[in-house]
C-alpha cells in the first residue's frame, strides 16, 4: 500500500502533470507565460485561460473562463477517449463536458492508472528528474501516404501561393492539400505529419492536428530534412542519423522559425539568390515559441551522435570531452526569426541565452514591427527580407573565414 501511495504522489505531483501535459496531451496547444489553452474539448479557448494549481499536495489545472478543473487522471482520460466518446464530450457543452470526463475517469480508473504506469516504468524515480518511457505502441510509417499524395499531384499550390510561397518551394517541401476539407498536409518525418485547417475564421486552438510520434521529439522539427531539398527534391526519406550527420558537419546558417509557413518563407526569399541557395543556409520550424527546448534536444542528440562516433562514454566529463563538445557547438550558427509578439520576443531572449551557454553562434533576424512574422514580411517586402538574410549570411561567412 505504501508503494502505491508513493506512486500516487508521484503521478499527482506538479512536475509529473506539467511534463505529461506538455509532452503527451493531444489537447495541449502551447503556453503563454503561466497560462495555456484550456484542455476542455468543448471549450474553444482563443485566449489562454488555464493554469496549474496545487491543493492538498495534488496538482490540478483550472480554467478561469469555463470553470473546469482537472487532475492528472482526468487529463490522461482525455487522451484515452475514442472518437465517439470525444464527440459525446464535445456535444455536452462546457459544464456537461467536465462532468462526462469525470464520469469516464471514475468508470475507467484502472485503465487510466495502467496507462500512466506504462509511461513511466520506474516507480522510484523522483518527480523532479523523471523522463517518460515510451509505452509499447506501433509506430506508423507514413511514407506510403506521402507518396500517394505526391502521385495524385495533391500539392497545396493554390493556398501556399496566397501566402507568397511558390510552386517550386511547395513541391520541394512536399506540402499537400485536401481541397474538399480545406486541409493542408505537412510532412515532418516518415513517422509524423501535421494537418492545418485553413477554413476562414477557425480558432487558433483548432487549427492544427498532429499525427504520429510525439510533438516534442526533435526528429519532428519541420525542415530538418529540407537541407538538400532545394537541389535533390528529397525531403522526407532520409535516415535520421544521416540528417544529424549533415547538421553536424555542414557549415551552414540555420534560421529558426516558429512555424512551417514561416520556414517556407525563408526558402522562398532565398530561392533566386545563387549564393544563398547553395545549401549553406537552411530553415527549421520548431512549432511555436513554447517549444524552444526542441532545439536543445536536437543539439543533445547531435552531441550523443558524435560521442558514439568517437567512442566517448556517456559519463565521461574529462577536459578532452568538454573541449570536443564546445568545438562541435562552435560550428553551429543559428539565426532566430521568431514572431514579432510578446511570446516570440521572450522565446528569442531565452533561446539566445541557452545557445550562447552551449557555445553556439547566435544571430537574430530583424523583422520590422509592422509585420508579425517572416511570412508577413515576405508578403509585404520580399526583396527586403532577402537582403536581410543575405546580410546575415555574409556575417556568417566572415565569421567562418576568421576561424
C-alpha positions in Angstrom: 0.0 0.0 0.0 2.9 2.3 0.8 4.4 1.9 -2.6 1.1 2.6 -4.3 0.7 5.8 -2.2 4.2 6.8 -3.3 3.3 6.2 -6.9 0.0 8.2 -6.5 2.0 11.1 -5.0 4.4 10.8 -8.0 1.6 10.9 -10.6 -0.2 13.7 -8.7 2.9 15.9 -8.4 3.1 19.2 -10.3 6.3 18.1 -12.1 4.6 14.9 -13.5 1.4 16.7 -14.5 3.3 19.6 -16.2 5.5 17.1 -18.1 2.6 15.0 -19.1 0.5 17.8 -20.5 3.3 19.4 -22.5 4.7 16.2 -23.9 1.7 13.9 -24.1 -1.7 15.6 -24.1 -3.3 15.7 -27.5 -5.2 18.8 -26.4 -2.1 20.9 -25.4 -1.8 23.8 -27.7 1.1 25.9 -26.3 1.6 28.1 -23.3 1.9 31.9 -22.9 3.8 32.6 -19.7 1.9 30.7 -16.9 -1.3 30.2 -18.9 -2.2 27.7 -21.5 -5.2 27.0 -23.8 -8.0 25.1 -21.9 -7.9 21.3 -22.3 -11.7 21.0 -22.2 -12.6 19.7 -25.6 -15.9 21.6 -25.5 -14.1 24.9 -24.9 -12.8 26.9 -27.9 -10.2 28.9 -25.9 -8.7 31.5 -28.2 -7.0 33.3 -25.3 -5.1 31.0 -22.9 -7.1 30.8 -19.7 -6.0 27.6 -17.9 -3.2 27.4 -15.3 -1.8 24.9 -12.8 -2.5 25.0 -9.1 -1.9 22.6 -6.1 -4.4 21.6 -3.5 -3.7 19.3 -0.6 -0.5 18.2 -2.3 -2.3 17.3 -5.6 -1.6 19.2 -8.8 -4.6 20.3 -10.9 -5.4 22.6 -13.8 -8.2 25.1 -13.7 -9.8 27.2 -16.5 -10.7 30.7 -15.4 -13.0 31.0 -18.4 -15.2 27.9 -18.5 -14.6 27.0 -14.8 -13.4 23.4 -15.4 -10.8 21.7 -13.1 -8.9 18.5 -13.9 -6.5 16.3 -12.0 -3.9 14.2 -13.7 -6.3 11.2 -14.1 -8.9 13.4 -15.8 -6.2 14.8 -18.2 -5.0 11.3 -19.0 -8.6 10.2 -19.5 -8.9 12.8 -22.3 -6.2 11.0 -24.3 -7.9 7.6 -24.0 -11.3 8.7 -25.3 -12.4 7.1 -28.5 -13.7 9.3 -31.4 -17.3 8.6 -30.4 -16.6 9.3 -26.7 -14.8 12.5 -27.6 -17.7 13.7 -29.7 -20.1 13.0 -26.8 -17.9 15.1 -24.6 -17.7 18.0 -27.1 -21.5 17.9 -27.6 -22.2 18.1 -23.9 -21.3 21.8 -23.6 -18.8 23.4 -21.2 -20.1 22.1 -17.9 -21.5 18.9 -19.3 -18.1 18.1 -20.8 -16.4 18.3 -17.5 -19.0 16.0 -15.9 -18.6 13.4 -18.7 -14.8 13.5 -18.3 -15.0 12.9 -14.6 -17.6 10.1 -15.1 -15.3 8.4 -17.6 -12.3 8.8 -15.2 -14.3 7.1 -12.4 -15.5 4.3 -14.6 -12.1 3.6 -16.2 -9.7 4.4 -13.4 -7.8 1.1 -13.6 -7.2 1.5 -17.3 -6.1 5.1 -16.8 -3.7 4.2 -14.0 -2.1 1.4 -16.0 -1.7 3.9 -18.9 0.2 6.2 -16.6 2.3 3.4 -15.2 3.2 2.4 -18.8 4.5 5.9 -19.5 7.0 5.7 -16.6 8.2 2.2 -15.8 10.4 3.2 -12.8 8.2 3.9 -9.8 11.1 5.1 -7.7 12.2 7.9 -9.9 11.9 11.4 -8.4 9.3 13.6 -9.9 11.8 16.4 -10.4 14.0 14.3 -12.6 11.8 11.8 -14.3 11.6 11.1 -18.0 8.8 9.4 -19.8 9.4 5.9 -21.1 7.6 5.2 -24.4 4.6 2.9 -23.8 4.7 0.0 -26.2 2.9 1.0 -29.3 3.1 0.7 -33.0 4.9 3.5 -34.8 3.3 4.1 -38.1 5.4 5.0 -41.2 3.5 7.5 -43.3 5.9 7.3 -46.3 3.4 5.5 -48.5 0.8 8.1 -47.6 3.1 10.9 -48.7 3.9 9.1 -51.9 0.2 8.5 -52.7 -0.5 12.2 -52.3 2.5 13.0 -54.5 1.4 10.6 -57.2 -2.1 12.2 -57.1 -0.4 15.6 -57.5 -2.3 16.9 -54.4 0.1 19.8 -53.8 -1.1 22.8 -51.8 -0.1 25.2 -54.6 -3.1 27.5 -54.6 -3.2 28.1 -50.8 0.5 28.5 -50.5 0.5 31.0 -53.3 -1.8 33.1 -51.2 0.9 33.0 -48.6 3.6 34.1 -51.1 5.1 30.6 -51.4 6.0 29.5 -55.0 5.1 26.2 -56.6 8.8 25.2 -56.7 9.2 25.6 -52.9 5.9 23.8 -52.3 6.9 20.8 -54.5 10.4 20.6 -52.9 9.0 20.7 -49.4 6.1 18.3 -50.4 3.3 20.3 -48.9 0.0 18.6 -49.8 -3.7 19.6 -49.7 -7.2 18.2 -49.3 -9.2 20.9 -51.0 -12.6 19.3 -50.2 -11.9 19.5 -46.5 -9.8 22.7 -46.6 -6.8 20.9 -45.1 -3.0 21.3 -45.7 -0.9 18.2 -45.0 2.6 19.0 -43.8 5.0 16.0 -43.6 7.7 16.4 -40.9 9.3 13.0 -40.8 8.4 9.5 -42.0 6.6 8.9 -38.7 4.9 12.3 -38.2 2.9 14.9 -40.1 0.7 17.9 -39.2 -2.7 18.8 -40.7 -3.5 22.5 -40.9 -7.2 23.5 -41.2 -7.4 26.6 -43.4 -11.1 27.2 -43.0 -11.5 31.0 -42.7 -12.1 32.2 -39.1 -11.2 28.8 -37.4 -9.9 29.4 -33.8 -6.2 29.0 -33.3 -6.7 26.2 -30.8 -8.5 24.1 -33.5 -6.1 24.9 -36.4 -3.6 22.0 -36.1 -3.9 18.3 -35.7 -0.8 16.2 -35.4 -0.4 12.5 -36.4 2.4 10.1 -35.4 5.2 10.4 -32.9 5.2 13.0 -30.2 5.3 16.7 -30.8 8.3 17.0 -28.6 10.5 14.6 -30.5 13.3 16.6 -32.1 13.3 14.5 -35.2 9.9 16.1 -36.0 11.2 19.6 -36.3 9.9 20.9 -39.6 12.7 21.5 -42.2 15.3 19.1 -40.8 15.0 17.1 -43.9 14.9 20.1 -46.2 18.7 20.6 -46.1 19.2 19.2 -49.6 15.6 19.6 -50.9 16.4 22.7 -52.9 18.7 20.6 -55.1 17.6 16.9 -54.9 13.9 17.4 -54.2 14.3 14.8 -51.5 12.7 16.0 -48.3 11.5 13.0 -46.3 13.1 9.7 -46.8 16.4 10.3 -45.1 17.8 8.1 -42.3 17.7 10.2 -39.1 21.4 9.6 -38.5 22.1 11.0 -42.0 20.2 14.1 -41.1 22.0 14.5 -37.8 25.4 14.0 -39.6 24.6 16.6 -42.2 23.7 19.1 -39.5 26.8 18.2 -37.6 29.4 18.5 -40.3 27.8 21.0 -42.7 28.8 24.6 -42.3 25.5 26.4 -42.6 23.4 29.2 -41.2 20.3 27.7 -39.6 17.3 30.1 -39.5 14.9 29.1 -36.7 11.2 30.0 -37.1 8.2 29.2 -35.1 6.0 27.6 -37.8 6.2 25.7 -41.1 4.9 28.5 -43.3 7.5 30.9 -41.8 10.2 28.3 -42.5 9.0 28.0 -46.1 9.1 31.8 -46.3 12.8 31.7 -45.7 13.3 29.3 -48.6 11.1 31.4 -50.8 13.1 34.5 -50.0 16.5 32.9 -50.9 15.4 30.6 -53.8 16.6 33.1 -56.5 19.8 34.1 -54.8 22.6 31.9 -56.3 24.9 32.4 -53.2 22.3 31.7 -50.6 20.8 28.7 -52.5 23.9 26.5 -52.3 22.9 24.6 -49.2 24.7 27.0 -46.8 21.6 28.5 -45.4 18.6 26.5 -44.2 15.5 26.9 -42.0 13.9 24.9 -39.2 10.4 25.3 -37.8 10.0 24.2 -34.2 6.2 24.5 -34.0 5.8 27.5 -31.7 7.6 29.8 -29.2 6.8 27.3 -26.4 8.9 24.6 -28.0 12.4 26.1 -27.9 13.6 23.1 -25.9 13.4 21.1 -29.1 16.4 23.0 -30.4 18.4 22.0 -27.2 17.1 18.4 -27.6 18.3 18.4 -31.2 21.8 19.6 -30.1 21.9 17.0 -27.4 21.0 14.3 -29.9 23.8 15.6 -32.2 26.3 15.5 -29.3 25.3 12.0 -28.5 25.8 11.0 -32.1 29.3 12.5 -32.1 30.2 10.9 -28.7 29.2 7.5 -30.1 31.2 8.0 -33.2 34.4 8.9 -31.2 33.8 6.2 -28.6 33.3 8.6 -25.7 31.5 7.1 -22.7 28.2 8.8 -21.5 29.6 9.6 -18.1 33.0 10.9 -19.4 33.3 14.5 -18.2 37.0 14.9 -18.9 38.5 18.1 -20.1 39.2 16.5 -23.5 35.5 15.6 -23.9 34.4 19.1 -22.8 36.8 20.6 -25.3 35.3 18.4 -28.1 31.8 19.5 -27.1 32.4 23.2 -27.3 34.4 22.7 -30.5 31.4 21.0 -32.0 28.9 23.6 -30.7 31.0 26.4 -32.1 30.3 25.1 -35.6 26.6 25.9 -35.2 25.3 29.2 -36.5 21.7 29.9 -35.5 19.6 32.8 -36.7 16.4 33.3 -34.6 13.4 34.5 -36.5 10.5 34.1 -34.1 7.2 36.0 -34.3 7.1 39.7 -33.5 4.8 39.3 -30.5 5.5 39.1 -26.7 5.8 35.3 -26.7 8.2 35.4 -29.7 10.4 38.0 -28.1 10.5 36.2 -24.8 11.4 32.9 -26.5 14.1 34.7 -28.6 15.7 36.0 -25.4 15.6 32.7 -23.6 16.8 30.6 -26.6 19.6 33.1 -27.3 20.9 32.6 -23.7 20.7 28.8 -24.0 22.5 28.7 -27.3 25.2 31.1 -26.0 25.6 28.8 -23.0 26.2 25.9 -25.3 28.8 27.9 -27.2 26.8 28.3 -30.4 26.9 31.3 -32.7 23.6 33.2 -32.5 22.2 35.9 -34.8 18.8 37.5 -34.9 16.7 38.3 -38.0 15.2 41.8 -37.6 11.5 41.8 -38.6 10.0 45.3 -38.8 7.4 46.0 -36.1 4.7 46.4 -38.7 5.0 42.6 -39.6 4.1 39.8 -37.2 6.4 37.1 -38.7 8.6 36.2 -41.6 5.6 35.3 -43.8 4.1 38.7 -43.3 7.5 40.2 -44.1 7.7 38.0 -47.3 4.3 39.1 -48.5 4.9 42.8 -47.9 8.5 43.1 -49.0 10.3 40.0 -50.3 13.3 42.0 -51.5 13.9 43.5 -48.1 13.7 40.0 -46.4 16.0 38.5 -48.9 18.5 41.4 -48.3 18.4 40.9 -44.6 19.1 37.2 -45.0 22.0 37.9 -47.3 23.4 40.3 -44.8 23.2 37.7 -42.1 24.7 35.1 -44.4 27.7 37.4 -45.1 28.3 37.8 -41.3 28.2 34.1 -41.1 30.8 33.7 -43.9 33.1 36.3 -42.4 33.0 34.5 -39.0 33.8 31.2 -40.7 36.7 32.7 -42.6 38.3 34.1 -39.4 38.4 30.6 -37.8 
